[in-house]
Amino acid sequence: MTPHQSSSQPVHIVGAGLAGSEAAWQVANSGVRAVLHEMRPQRMTEAHRTDGCAELVCSNSFRSDDAANNAVGLLHAEMRRLGSLIMRSADANQVPAGGALAVDRDGFSAAVTKALNEHPLIEISREEVAGLPPADWSNVIVATGPLTSAPLADAIRQLTDENALAFFDAIAPIVHKDSIDMSVAWFQSRYDKVGPGGTGADYINCPMTREQYDAFVTALLGGEKVDFKDWETNTPYFDGCLPVEVMAERGHETLRHGPMKPVGLTNPHDPTVKPYAIVQLRQDNKLGTLYNIVGFQTKLKHGAQQRVFRTIPGLENAEFARLGGLHRNTFLNSPKLLDGQLRLRAQPRLRFAGQMTGCEGYVESASVGLIAGLCAAADMRGAALTPPPATTALGALLGHITGGHIETIDAGSRSFQPMNINFGLFPPLASAPTKKPDGSRLRGNEKTVAKKQAISARALADLDHWIAEHLRVAAAA
């Protein structure tokens, strides 16, 4: 895209998380001035620890990078084709993680912050936008995320006459690698899968016998938990990021069919004995000195965390660089409140992006910021950007947020919930593949794999067409 002369009026982006940072980048790369407002460090949140843009407060994983077989990997590929700053910074700061794209969190945030600071059309304003943005801001993207400050959240609630939906999101602990007992644990990716920058031995695995697993679950359920305030007690969790003890409450065997499943792994210390359960740790920084406990988001109090997690074989002497935590996330009833361009129906100068729109996950949040940025820049040039096709990952996610959800029939009931990108959001294929390239028939799981690959191939082809026919046309307006 060829940059245009900057408009006299900038696009204002509120919040410099992943969505806001990506939105500002896309606006500026479209030749339109952007002012990125970030309240940190003047005012911090319960989860952030730095003033860096796009700070990762939960996992350091962007999940699968497999564009042919995984919906989030496809979303990665689409964002790269659109010049995503978030993806460029992630690729430059990746750490080994099997088939996933994981990053050095500090290096990643530093790269995003540096790029934004150095862009001639981006101004970063370190101030809190308390309440609705000023009336003379004609084009605003609100990307304040799940930890939106109370004054702004209250103003949005009053403007929309909607009670913000909410759920709890939990953070997994991070362990110093040199405190892990490698005479018990071992390196191996599940099924020895080799991913970006990886070797097929990217996770640290801690095995459990049945007796150890039973004792662990008992301790987990009995551990002291963070107390909820009265107004928080009925807030639902997002199923994609449940606290480990909440998973355990759903059944004694739930964990070993989830994050502790003992499949695709062989203990080299005792290869003849199959572990009853396995705890995995994933590299968290580029130096390889820190590892996070995969799937162990928790609301246990800190003392209970150290006591319970040190019962895991290999972690008896674990030193924690960060203990887990819990924070309350808020999001909009977007299908009702937002139009197809992510604008607030009650006040169209306000456009929303990121996790507060009802998407879940780092990449999903950034991708919605990307679309919001392109739409806002087109508005400033007097053009209307045609949304990406529903057959693409970007279009499928946008569709879920702005109208793809079916409301429940019960009066007053709203079941809209945050969603990760998944193949279930895509329109079905006109005809599902039935044969392999050699002409032989697909059987069993081969059909599922072929279907995913066909959806991905269709998505990338349709995205390329959209870029050529719509995005470039809008950029030239």
C-alpha positions as CSV (number, residue, x, y, z in Angstrom):
1,M,0.0,0.0,0.0
2,T,1.3,3.4,-1.0
3,P,1.1,5.9,1.9
4,H,-1.1,9.0,1.4
5,Q,-0.6,12.5,2.6
6,S,-1.6,12.5,6.3
7,S,-5.0,13.9,7.1
8,S,-5.3,17.1,9.2
9,Q,-7.3,15.1,11.6
10,P,-5.7,11.9,13.1
11,V,-7.3,8.7,14.1
12,H,-7.2,8.4,17.9
13,I,-6.5,4.9,19.3
14,V,-7.2,4.4,23.0
15,G,-5.0,1.6,24.4
16,A,-1.6,0.3,23.3
17,G,-2.1,-3.4,23.8
18,L,-1.9,-5.8,20.9
19,A,-5.1,-4.6,19.2
20,G,-4.3,-0.9,19.7
21,S,-0.7,-1.2,18.6
22,E,-1.7,-3.1,15.5
23,A,-4.5,-0.6,14.7
24,A,-2.1,2.4,15.0
25,W,0.4,0.6,12.7
26,Q,-2.3,-0.1,10.0
27,V,-3.6,3.5,10.2
28,A,-0.2,5.0,9.8
29,N,0.9,2.6,7.1
30,S,-2.2,3.7,5.2
31,G,-0.8,7.3,5.2
32,V,-3.1,8.6,8.0
33,R,-1.9,10.2,11.2
34,A,-2.5,8.2,14.4
35,V,-2.4,9.2,18.0
36,L,-2.0,6.2,20.3
37,H,-3.2,6.9,23.9
38,E,-1.8,4.7,26.7
39,M,-2.4,5.4,30.4
40,R,0.6,3.3,31.5
41,P,2.9,4.1,33.4
42,Q,0.9,6.9,34.8
43,R,-1.8,4.4,35.8
44,M,-1.1,0.7,35.8
45,T,-3.5,-2.2,35.7
46,E,-3.8,-5.3,38.0
47,A,-2.0,-7.5,35.4
48,H,0.5,-5.2,33.6
49,R,4.1,-4.8,34.9
50,T,5.7,-2.5,32.3
51,D,4.8,0.6,30.2
52,G,5.6,-1.3,26.9
53,C,3.2,-1.5,24.1
54,A,1.7,-4.9,23.4
55,E,2.8,-6.3,26.8
56,L,1.9,-10.0,27.1
57,V,0.2,-10.4,30.5
58,C,-0.7,-14.1,30.1
59,S,1.0,-16.8,28.1
60,N,3.9,-16.1,25.7
61,S,2.4,-18.4,23.0
62,F,0.6,-17.3,19.8
63,R,-0.4,-20.9,19.5
64,S,-0.1,-23.0,16.3
65,D,1.8,-21.5,13.4
66,D,0.5,-24.2,11.0
67,A,-1.3,-22.3,8.3
68,A,-2.5,-25.4,6.4
69,N,-4.1,-27.3,9.2
70,N,-4.9,-24.9,12.1
71,A,-7.2,-21.9,12.1
72,V,-4.9,-19.7,14.3
73,G,-2.0,-20.6,12.1
74,L,-4.1,-19.5,9.1
75,L,-4.8,-16.2,10.9
76,H,-1.1,-15.8,11.4
77,A,-0.5,-16.2,7.6
78,E,-3.3,-13.7,6.7
79,M,-2.0,-11.1,9.1
80,R,1.6,-11.5,7.7
81,R,0.2,-10.8,4.2
82,L,-1.3,-7.6,5.5
83,G,1.9,-6.3,7.0
84,S,1.0,-7.0,10.6
85,L,3.4,-5.3,13.1
86,I,2.4,-7.9,15.8
87,M,3.3,-10.8,13.6
88,R,6.5,-9.2,12.4
89,S,7.6,-8.6,16.0
90,A,6.6,-12.1,17.0
91,D,8.5,-13.7,14.2
92,A,11.6,-11.7,15.1
93,N,11.4,-12.7,18.8
94,Q,10.3,-16.3,18.7
95,V,11.5,-19.0,21.0
96,P,11.2,-22.8,20.5
97,A,7.7,-24.2,21.3
98,G,7.1,-27.3,19.2
99,G,4.4,-26.6,16.6
100,A,3.5,-23.3,18.3
101,L,4.8,-19.7,17.7
102,A,5.9,-18.5,21.2
103,V,7.9,-15.4,21.8
104,D,10.3,-13.8,24.2
105,R,7.7,-11.5,25.8
106,D,10.1,-8.6,26.7
107,G,11.8,-8.7,23.3
108,F,8.4,-8.8,21.5
109,S,7.0,-5.8,23.4
110,A,10.2,-3.8,22.9
111,A,10.1,-4.5,19.1
112,V,6.5,-3.3,18.9
113,T,7.2,-0.2,21.0
114,K,10.3,0.7,19.0
115,A,8.4,0.4,15.6
116,L,5.6,2.6,16.9
117,N,7.9,5.2,18.3
118,E,9.9,5.5,15.1
119,H,6.9,5.7,12.7
120,P,6.6,9.3,11.5
121,L,2.8,9.3,11.4
122,I,2.3,7.8,15.0
123,E,2.3,9.9,18.2
124,I,2.2,8.0,21.5
125,S,0.4,10.0,24.2
126,R,0.9,8.8,27.7
127,E,-2.4,9.7,29.3
128,E,-5.6,8.2,30.5
129,V,-8.7,8.7,28.5
130,A,-11.1,8.9,31.4
131,G,-14.6,8.6,30.1
132,L,-15.8,9.0,26.5
133,P,-13.2,10.4,24.1
134,P,-13.6,14.2,23.5
135,A,-16.4,15.1,21.0
136,D,-14.0,16.7,18.6
137,W,-12.2,13.3,18.1
138,S,-14.1,12.3,15.0
139,N,-12.5,8.9,14.4
140,V,-11.7,6.8,17.4
141,I,-10.7,3.2,18.0
142,V,-11.2,2.0,21.5
143,A,-8.9,-0.9,22.2
144,T,-8.6,-0.8,25.9
145,G,-8.9,-4.5,26.3
146,P,-10.3,-6.6,29.2
147,L,-8.8,-4.3,31.8
148,T,-10.5,-1.2,30.6
149,S,-10.3,1.5,33.3
150,A,-13.5,2.1,35.3
151,P,-14.4,5.6,34.1
152,L,-14.2,4.6,30.4
153,A,-16.1,1.3,31.0
154,D,-18.8,3.2,32.9
155,A,-19.1,5.8,30.1
156,I,-19.4,3.0,27.5
157,R,-22.0,1.2,29.6
158,Q,-24.1,4.4,29.9
159,L,-23.8,5.2,26.2
160,T,-25.0,1.7,25.1
161,D,-27.5,1.1,27.9
162,E,-26.0,-2.4,28.2
163,N,-24.5,-4.2,31.1
164,A,-21.0,-5.2,30.1
165,L,-20.6,-9.0,30.1
166,A,-17.6,-10.3,32.0
167,F,-15.6,-13.4,32.6
168,F,-12.5,-14.3,34.7
169,D,-9.2,-14.9,33.0
170,A,-6.3,-16.5,34.8
171,I,-2.5,-16.4,34.4
172,A,-0.2,-19.4,34.6
173,P,3.0,-19.5,36.8
174,I,6.5,-19.1,35.3
175,V,9.4,-21.2,36.7
176,H,13.1,-20.7,36.5
177,K,14.5,-23.5,34.3
178,D,17.5,-24.2,36.4
179,S,15.3,-25.1,39.4
180,I,13.6,-28.0,37.5
181,D,15.0,-31.5,38.3
182,M,15.9,-32.8,34.9
183,S,16.8,-36.2,36.4
184,V,13.0,-36.6,36.7
185,A,11.8,-34.3,33.8
186,W,12.8,-34.5,30.2
187,F,12.6,-32.5,26.9
188,Q,10.2,-33.6,24.3
189,S,7.4,-32.1,22.1
190,R,4.2,-34.1,21.9
191,Y,4.6,-36.7,19.1
192,D,8.1,-35.1,18.6
193,K,6.5,-32.4,16.5
194,V,9.0,-29.8,15.1
195,G,7.7,-26.2,15.0
196,P,9.1,-22.8,14.2
197,G,12.6,-22.6,15.6
198,G,12.1,-25.8,17.4
199,T,13.8,-29.2,17.5
200,G,10.9,-31.6,18.4
201,A,12.1,-31.5,22.0
202,D,10.8,-28.1,23.1
203,Y,8.7,-28.8,26.2
204,I,9.9,-29.9,29.6
205,N,7.7,-32.8,30.7
206,C,7.1,-33.9,34.3
207,P,5.5,-37.4,34.8
208,M,3.1,-38.5,37.4
209,T,2.0,-41.9,38.6
210,R,-1.7,-42.5,39.4
211,E,-1.0,-42.1,43.1
212,Q,0.8,-38.8,42.5
213,Y,-1.9,-37.5,40.2
214,D,-4.6,-38.4,42.8
215,A,-2.7,-36.6,45.5
216,F,-2.2,-33.6,43.3
217,V,-5.8,-33.2,42.4
218,T,-6.8,-33.5,46.1
219,A,-4.3,-30.8,47.0
220,L,-5.4,-28.6,44.1
221,L,-9.0,-28.8,45.2
222,G,-8.2,-28.2,48.8
223,G,-5.8,-25.2,48.1
224,E,-6.9,-21.8,49.3
225,K,-8.4,-19.7,46.5
226,V,-8.7,-16.0,45.8
227,D,-11.9,-14.7,47.2
228,F,-14.4,-13.1,44.9
229,K,-16.3,-9.9,45.6
230,D,-20.0,-10.2,45.9
231,W,-20.6,-8.7,42.4
232,E,-18.1,-11.1,40.9
233,T,-19.6,-14.4,42.1
234,N,-21.8,-15.1,39.1
235,T,-19.2,-14.1,36.4
236,P,-18.6,-17.0,34.0
237,Y,-15.1,-18.2,33.0
238,F,-14.0,-18.4,29.4
239,D,-13.7,-22.1,28.6
240,G,-10.5,-21.6,26.6
241,C,-8.6,-20.3,29.7
242,L,-10.1,-22.1,32.7
243,P,-8.1,-22.0,36.0
244,V,-6.6,-25.5,36.6
245,E,-8.5,-26.0,39.8
246,V,-11.8,-25.1,38.1
247,M,-11.0,-27.8,35.5
248,A,-10.3,-30.3,38.4
249,E,-13.7,-29.4,39.9
250,R,-15.4,-30.7,36.8
251,G,-14.2,-34.2,37.4
252,H,-11.2,-36.1,38.9
253,E,-10.0,-37.2,35.5
254,T,-10.6,-33.9,33.7
255,L,-7.0,-32.7,33.9
256,R,-5.4,-35.8,32.4
257,H,-7.7,-35.5,29.5
258,G,-6.7,-31.8,29.1
259,P,-3.4,-30.1,29.9
260,M,-2.0,-33.1,31.7
261,K,-2.8,-35.7,29.0
262,P,-0.1,-38.4,28.9
263,V,-0.1,-39.0,25.1
264,G,2.6,-38.6,22.4
265,L,5.4,-38.6,25.1
266,T,7.8,-41.3,26.3
267,N,9.8,-40.9,29.6
268,P,13.5,-41.6,28.7
269,H,14.2,-42.1,32.4
270,D,11.8,-45.1,32.5
271,P,10.6,-45.8,28.9
272,T,8.8,-49.0,29.9
273,V,6.4,-47.3,32.2
274,K,3.6,-45.1,30.8
275,P,3.0,-42.0,33.0
276,Y,-0.6,-41.7,34.3
277,A,-0.4,-37.9,33.7
278,I,2.2,-35.4,32.5
279,V,2.7,-31.7,33.3
280,Q,4.3,-29.7,30.4
281,L,6.3,-26.5,30.7
282,R,7.0,-24.2,27.7
283,Q,9.9,-21.9,27.1
284,D,8.9,-18.3,28.0
285,N,11.9,-16.2,27.1
286,K,14.5,-16.2,24.3
287,L,17.3,-17.0,26.8
288,G,15.5,-20.2,27.7
289,T,15.9,-19.5,31.4
290,L,12.1,-19.3,32.1
291,Y,9.4,-21.8,31.5
292,N,5.6,-21.5,32.0
293,I,3.4,-24.3,33.2
294,V,1.2,-25.0,30.3
295,G,-2.6,-24.8,31.0
296,F,-2.0,-24.0,34.7
297,Q,-3.9,-20.7,34.9
298,T,-4.9,-20.5,38.5
299,K,-6.8,-18.6,41.2
300,L,-4.9,-20.3,44.0
301,K,-3.4,-17.9,46.5
302,H,0.4,-17.6,46.1
303,G,1.3,-19.7,49.2
304,A,-1.0,-22.5,48.0
305,Q,0.4,-22.3,44.5
306,Q,4.0,-22.9,45.7
307,R,2.9,-25.7,48.0
308,V,0.7,-27.5,45.5
309,F,2.8,-27.1,42.3
310,R,5.9,-28.2,44.1
311,T,4.3,-31.6,44.6
312,I,4.7,-32.1,40.8
313,P,7.6,-34.5,40.2
314,G,10.6,-32.5,39.0
315,L,9.2,-29.2,40.4
316,E,9.9,-30.1,44.1
317,N,12.4,-27.3,44.3
318,A,10.9,-25.0,41.7
319,E,11.7,-21.3,41.9
320,F,8.9,-19.1,40.5
321,A,9.7,-16.0,38.5
322,R,6.0,-15.2,38.5
323,L,3.1,-16.9,40.3
324,G,-0.3,-17.2,38.7
325,G,-3.1,-14.7,39.1
326,L,-6.7,-13.9,38.3
327,H,-8.3,-10.8,36.7
328,R,-11.7,-9.9,35.6
329,N,-12.2,-9.4,31.8
330,T,-15.0,-7.4,30.3
331,F,-16.4,-7.5,26.8
332,L,-19.2,-6.0,24.8
333,N,-22.4,-7.6,23.5
334,S,-20.9,-6.9,20.1
335,P,-23.5,-8.5,17.7
336,K,-26.0,-6.1,19.2
337,L,-23.8,-3.0,19.7
338,L,-21.4,-2.9,16.8
339,D,-21.9,-2.7,13.0
340,G,-20.0,-4.6,10.4
341,Q,-17.2,-2.0,10.5
342,L,-16.8,-2.4,14.3
343,R,-18.5,1.0,14.9
344,L,-20.7,1.6,17.8
345,R,-24.2,1.9,16.5
346,A,-25.1,4.4,19.2
347,Q,-22.1,6.6,18.3
348,P,-20.4,5.7,15.0
349,R,-17.4,7.8,15.6
350,L,-16.3,5.2,18.1
351,R,-14.9,1.9,16.7
352,F,-14.0,-1.0,19.0
353,A,-11.1,-3.5,18.6
354,G,-9.4,-6.3,20.4
355,Q,-10.5,-8.6,23.2
356,M,-13.3,-6.3,24.5
357,T,-15.2,-7.0,21.2
358,G,-15.6,-10.7,22.1
359,C,-12.6,-12.3,20.5
360,E,-10.2,-14.3,22.6
361,G,-6.5,-14.7,22.2
362,Y,-3.5,-12.5,21.4
363,V,-3.6,-13.1,17.7
364,E,-7.4,-12.7,17.4
365,S,-7.2,-9.4,19.4
366,A,-4.5,-8.1,17.2
367,S,-6.3,-9.2,14.0
368,V,-9.4,-7.2,15.0
369,G,-7.2,-4.2,15.7
370,L,-5.8,-4.7,12.2
371,I,-9.2,-4.6,10.6
372,A,-10.3,-1.7,12.7
373,G,-7.2,0.3,11.7
374,L,-7.8,-0.3,8.0
375,C,-11.5,0.6,8.3
376,A,-10.6,3.8,10.3
377,A,-8.0,4.9,7.8
378,A,-10.4,4.3,4.9
379,D,-13.0,6.5,6.7
380,M,-10.5,9.3,7.0
381,R,-10.0,9.2,3.2
382,G,-13.8,9.2,2.6
383,A,-13.7,5.6,1.4
384,A,-15.6,2.6,2.7
385,L,-13.5,-0.6,3.1
386,T,-15.3,-3.8,2.1
387,P,-14.8,-6.3,4.9
388,P,-12.6,-9.3,4.2
389,P,-14.5,-12.3,2.9
390,A,-16.2,-14.6,5.4
391,T,-14.1,-17.4,3.9
392,T,-11.0,-15.9,5.4
393,A,-9.9,-16.2,9.0
394,L,-10.2,-12.4,9.4
395,G,-13.6,-12.4,7.9
396,A,-14.8,-15.4,9.9
397,L,-13.8,-13.8,13.2
398,L,-15.2,-10.4,12.2
399,G,-18.5,-12.2,11.3
400,H,-18.7,-13.9,14.7
401,I,-18.2,-10.5,16.5
402,T,-20.5,-8.4,14.4
403,G,-23.4,-10.8,13.6
404,G,-22.4,-14.4,13.3
405,H,-23.8,-15.3,16.7
406,I,-27.3,-16.5,17.2
407,E,-29.1,-15.0,20.2
408,T,-31.0,-17.3,22.6
409,I,-34.7,-17.2,22.4
410,D,-35.3,-16.7,26.1
411,A,-36.3,-13.1,26.9
412,G,-33.3,-11.1,28.2
413,S,-30.9,-13.9,27.7
414,R,-27.6,-13.2,25.9
415,S,-25.3,-16.1,25.3
416,F,-22.6,-14.3,23.2
417,Q,-19.2,-15.4,24.5
418,P,-15.6,-14.7,23.5
419,M,-14.3,-17.0,20.8
420,N,-10.9,-18.1,19.5
421,I,-10.6,-18.4,15.8
422,N,-11.6,-21.9,14.7
423,F,-12.7,-23.7,11.5
424,G,-16.3,-23.8,12.9
425,L,-16.6,-20.1,12.1
426,F,-15.9,-20.6,8.4
427,P,-18.5,-21.1,5.7
428,P,-18.6,-24.7,4.6
429,L,-16.8,-25.8,1.4
430,A,-18.9,-26.0,-1.7
431,S,-17.7,-29.6,-2.0
432,A,-15.6,-31.4,0.6
433,P,-12.5,-33.2,-0.8
434,T,-13.0,-37.0,-1.2
435,K,-9.7,-38.1,-2.9
436,K,-6.0,-37.8,-2.4
437,P,-3.7,-36.2,-5.0
438,D,-3.0,-39.8,-6.3
439,G,-6.7,-40.4,-6.9
440,S,-7.2,-42.8,-4.0
441,R,-10.1,-42.2,-1.6
442,L,-9.7,-40.3,1.7
443,R,-10.5,-42.4,4.7
444,G,-11.1,-41.6,8.4
445,N,-9.1,-38.7,9.8
446,E,-7.7,-38.0,6.3
447,K,-11.0,-36.4,5.4
448,T,-10.8,-34.0,8.3
449,V,-7.3,-33.1,7.5
450,A,-8.1,-32.6,3.8
451,K,-11.1,-30.4,4.7
452,K,-9.0,-28.1,6.9
453,Q,-6.4,-27.8,4.3
454,A,-9.0,-27.0,1.6
455,I,-10.6,-24.3,3.9
456,S,-7.1,-22.8,4.5
457,A,-6.2,-22.8,0.8
458,R,-9.5,-21.1,-0.1
459,A,-9.0,-18.5,2.6
460,L,-5.6,-17.5,1.4
461,A,-6.7,-17.3,-2.2
462,D,-9.7,-15.2,-1.3
463,L,-7.6,-12.9,0.9
464,D,-5.2,-12.3,-2.0
465,H,-8.2,-11.4,-4.2
466,W,-9.6,-9.1,-1.5
467,I,-6.2,-7.3,-1.1
468,A,-6.0,-6.8,-4.9
469,E,-9.6,-5.8,-5.5
470,H,-10.7,-4.0,-2.4
471,L,-7.8,-3.0,-0.1
472,R,-5.7,-1.5,-2.8
473,V,-8.7,0.3,-4.3
474,A,-9.5,1.7,-0.9
475,A,-5.9,2.8,-0.4
476,A,-5.9,4.6,-3.7
477,A,-9.1,6.6,-2.9
